[in-house]
Amino acid sequence: RHSRHSRHSRHSPGRTAQGSMDEIFGPTLRGKDGDVATLEALAGKTAVGLYFSAHWCPPCKGFTPELAKKYAAIKEAGKKFEIVFVSSDRDEGAFKEYFAQMPWLALPYADRDAKNDLSKCFGVSGIPTLVLLDTDFSVITKNGRSAVMQDISEYPFHEKPEIGRAHV
């Protein structure tokens, strides 16, 4: 099977963020009421979080409810934000049970190639990891876990340069 997840082509001239969404996530994402078209689900979002997590991971199970609260607050503040759960669960049953606790979208569990591609593309070596992407799908931060816990006024949580520190 050929991979539709070519990382190189998304930076080609003439590519738009919408044009690359299918390449990054595939044509559909899993929503609460079934599959949704990727382009439709992510259209107009000013930031997208990729949440690498799994049901079997104790730190993940601790962070997910906190992230769900912050996600709700960000959405209530009118921010155009979405999260896509990228599962490291061991089987579809565990994925479904864990995803049932989440208010956001998910990469379909069956698309293990896309999961592996995304993990490699963003250098994910441990979970839970939250990578925040900008409108052009460039990385805002790979440390999204702490970034999203900032005040909502900081949205979309771009990292700030460290200034005023003496270099010794």
C-alpha positions as CSV (number, residue, x, y, z in Angstrom):
1,R,0.0,0.0,0.0
2,H,1.4,3.4,-0.9
3,S,1.5,6.1,1.8
4,R,-0.5,9.2,1.2
5,H,1.4,10.8,4.0
6,S,4.3,12.3,2.1
7,R,5.9,14.9,4.4
8,H,8.0,16.4,1.6
9,S,5.2,17.4,-0.7
10,R,3.4,19.5,1.9
11,H,6.1,22.2,1.6
12,S,5.9,22.3,-2.2
13,P,5.1,25.6,-3.9
14,G,1.4,26.0,-4.4
15,R,0.4,23.8,-1.5
16,T,-2.1,25.3,0.9
17,A,-2.7,24.2,4.5
18,Q,-6.1,22.7,3.4
19,G,-4.3,20.9,0.5
20,S,-1.9,19.2,2.9
21,M,-4.5,18.2,5.6
22,D,-5.4,15.0,3.7
23,E,-1.7,14.2,3.4
24,I,-1.1,14.7,7.1
25,F,-4.2,13.0,8.5
26,G,-5.9,11.2,5.7
27,P,-9.3,12.0,4.2
28,T,-11.3,11.4,7.4
29,L,-11.0,11.8,11.1
30,R,-13.1,10.1,13.8
31,G,-15.6,12.4,15.5
32,K,-18.0,11.7,18.3
33,D,-20.7,10.8,15.8
34,G,-18.6,8.9,13.3
35,D,-16.2,9.8,10.6
36,V,-15.8,13.4,9.5
37,A,-14.0,14.8,6.4
38,T,-10.6,16.1,7.5
39,L,-10.8,19.3,5.4
40,E,-14.2,20.2,6.9
41,A,-13.2,19.3,10.5
42,L,-10.0,21.4,10.5
43,A,-11.1,24.3,8.1
44,G,-10.5,27.7,9.7
45,K,-8.7,26.4,12.8
46,T,-6.0,28.8,14.0
47,A,-4.2,25.9,15.9
48,V,-4.4,22.2,15.9
49,G,-3.1,20.0,18.7
50,L,-1.8,16.5,18.0
51,Y,-2.4,14.5,21.2
52,F,-0.2,11.4,21.3
53,S,-1.6,9.3,24.1
54,A,-2.8,5.8,25.2
55,H,-5.3,4.2,27.5
56,W,-2.6,2.0,29.2
57,C,-0.4,5.0,30.1
58,P,-0.9,6.3,33.7
59,P,0.5,9.8,33.0
60,C,-1.8,10.1,29.9
61,K,-4.9,9.1,32.0
62,G,-4.0,11.8,34.4
63,F,-3.4,14.5,31.8
64,T,-6.4,13.8,29.5
65,P,-9.1,15.1,31.9
66,E,-7.0,18.3,32.5
67,L,-6.6,18.7,28.7
68,A,-10.3,18.2,28.2
69,K,-11.1,21.0,30.7
70,K,-8.6,23.4,29.0
71,Y,-9.9,22.4,25.5
72,A,-13.5,23.3,26.6
73,A,-12.3,26.6,28.1
74,I,-10.4,27.5,24.9
75,K,-13.4,26.7,22.7
76,E,-15.7,28.6,25.0
77,A,-13.4,31.6,24.7
78,G,-14.2,31.5,20.9
79,K,-10.8,30.3,19.8
80,K,-10.7,28.3,16.6
81,F,-8.8,25.3,18.1
82,E,-9.0,21.6,17.5
83,I,-7.2,18.5,18.9
84,V,-6.6,15.3,17.1
85,F,-6.0,12.2,19.3
86,V,-3.2,10.0,17.8
87,S,-3.6,6.7,19.7
88,S,-0.8,4.5,20.9
89,D,-3.4,2.0,22.3
90,R,-2.7,-1.7,21.7
91,D,-6.0,-2.4,20.1
92,E,-9.2,-0.8,18.7
93,G,-11.2,-1.7,21.8
94,A,-8.8,0.2,24.1
95,F,-8.8,3.1,21.6
96,K,-12.6,3.3,21.6
97,E,-12.9,3.1,25.4
98,Y,-10.3,5.9,25.8
99,F,-11.6,8.1,23.0
100,A,-15.0,8.0,24.5
101,Q,-13.6,10.2,27.4
102,M,-12.3,12.8,24.9
103,P,-14.3,15.8,23.5
104,W,-12.1,16.2,20.3
105,L,-11.3,14.3,17.1
106,A,-9.1,11.3,16.5
107,L,-7.0,9.8,13.8
108,P,-8.8,6.5,12.9
109,Y,-7.2,3.7,14.9
110,A,-6.9,1.5,11.8
111,D,-4.6,4.0,10.2
112,R,-1.4,2.8,11.9
113,D,0.8,4.0,9.0
114,A,-0.4,7.6,9.6
115,K,0.2,7.2,13.4
116,N,3.7,6.0,12.8
117,D,4.4,8.8,10.2
118,L,3.1,11.5,12.6
119,S,5.2,10.1,15.5
120,K,8.3,10.2,13.3
121,C,7.6,13.5,11.7
122,F,7.2,15.3,15.1
123,G,9.9,13.3,16.9
124,V,7.5,11.8,19.5
125,S,9.5,9.5,21.8
126,G,7.2,9.3,24.8
127,I,3.6,9.9,25.8
128,P,1.6,11.9,26.6
129,T,2.8,14.4,24.0
130,L,0.9,17.4,22.7
131,V,2.3,19.0,19.5
132,L,0.6,22.3,18.6
133,L,0.5,23.2,14.9
134,D,-0.1,26.6,13.3
135,T,-2.5,27.4,10.4
136,D,0.2,26.4,7.9
137,F,0.9,23.2,9.9
138,S,4.3,24.5,11.1
139,V,5.1,23.6,14.7
140,I,4.1,26.1,17.3
141,T,5.6,24.0,20.1
142,K,6.3,20.3,20.8
143,N,5.8,21.1,24.5
144,G,2.0,21.6,24.1
145,R,1.3,20.0,27.4
146,S,2.6,22.9,29.4
147,A,1.8,25.5,26.6
148,V,-2.0,24.9,26.7
149,M,-2.1,25.3,30.4
150,Q,-1.1,28.9,30.1
151,D,-3.7,31.6,30.2
152,I,-6.1,31.6,27.3
153,S,-4.9,35.1,26.4
154,E,-1.6,33.5,25.3
155,Y,-3.4,31.4,22.6
156,P,-2.2,30.0,20.2
157,F,0.7,29.5,22.7
158,H,3.7,30.5,20.6
159,E,6.9,30.1,22.5
160,K,8.5,33.3,23.6
161,P,12.2,34.1,23.1
162,E,14.2,34.2,26.2
163,I,15.4,37.7,26.7
164,G,17.3,39.5,29.4
165,R,19.2,36.4,30.6
166,A,22.8,36.8,31.2
167,H,25.0,34.2,29.4
168,V,27.8,33.0,31.7
